[in-house]
Amino acid sequence: MPIQHTRTLFDYTPFIAMVIAIGVALMQYYLQRQQQKQNLFEKRWKAYWEIYSCIQAAINTEAHNDLSHITETLNQVYYVQFLFGREAVRFTLSVAATLAQVEIDLLNLEGYTSSHLGRAVPDPSTDDPEYLKLTASRKKTVANLRRLAREQHRVFH
């Protein structure tokens, strides 16, 4: 009579070990993918926030600043190029150009007021064409910055 072999838990050990190893590998793969997504989000958020803060600083200022916010925006072009694509690069360069125009407008207004030191600062209701032209240019540039601030979310999303 043949000996009958009964199966024990020990007989299933290689199969159980293989299932556990596959489960651990799948969990590690999932965690690494989540970490990559988080890292990409953090890099994108940093670029988005740097550009946004430069726009807001330029909108809210009435005095001449240093040019660091323009260079910060231009530095973001390298990151934006790889993280977002061409449309975001074009957007970032247009923000930098508009920030430069803000600085030019502020410098022109400062030059105008310093050249008229002996006189009172012109009232916007007066007919001084040079002053009205400078303030209109400043308002137009700030309006362009506000438009870019609204457009930023669409471009970077």
PyMOL commands that set and color helices and strands:
alter all, ss='L'
color gray80, all
select helices_A, chain A and resi 9-60+68-83+86-115+129-156
alter helices_A, ss='H'
color red, helices_A
deselect
rebuild
show_as cartoon
